[in-house]
Amino acid sequence: MIHKINLNLKDITLYGTMYFSRAFDIQGIVREEWLKQNNLLNSLKDYKLITKKAYNEYIKECFPFVDYEAEFIVKKINRASFVFDVEIRDQKTKEIHCKGWQKICFSKNDKLVAIPEQFKKALILNYNKYVK
């Protein structure tokens, strides 16, 4: 799943690196878009998504007012958690400017639970799309 992104002056340091908070925000936006595309937002009434770990790496400078895209890629599915990558690329050149990942767990009634079936099906579809 690919999401288009616009970066402004407030998103980038003087050295051309994207602020970590903005990169993390983009990871959340892409995750939410994935939930919407898979009709899973209503399922969040019963479950909470917990970000257990998050990471971001800067590869290349970013520039304001350039069109970027962020792609959501499921990398690992466990019984009670999954890991997804987000690559932020220039829309035209496809060069990666930053990439990161998040490890997500599920909880219900304040207890960690296995990945609910409706989420697992959507995760497997995304995962299979990238495995060759």
Steps between C-alpha positions, in 0.01 A plus 500: 500500500645836395406836653595838350677748730580868485787632709524863608777709654382407851557128425869524411812614687756741354710193413224349287401223738137445580417549867451164673161613627385567141636164378322326789184696419520381138536140620177548698321660204597212273392245763162677531458505120567125495232451767252708294575316177439168672181617675651438844428830675173369650693205645704743710197550725588166661881513471783742557811516286815544706824617341758291683805618302563757229806581294588746225815540293594792279646397165506821299406866544138600465388824344185699565231519233618181326242223456580193707324170555502263794440129460362264766665156479426218746830327581423261782188350655515331841222363717446824694691763300605608154775715354452734209748708305440845359717627217480870420600558137511778246191445284683567174840337549387229747818565702458413869556800726408338827376167622382362827288238668258444785417195708131497590323292766129465573318532829143444612375592847854617584654157430723401210322266260574307183452688175125499430403293196368792292834682544703186434326442164580855385859471625554173312363654178746790527787269596436264208499795260869568574637148551641354184 
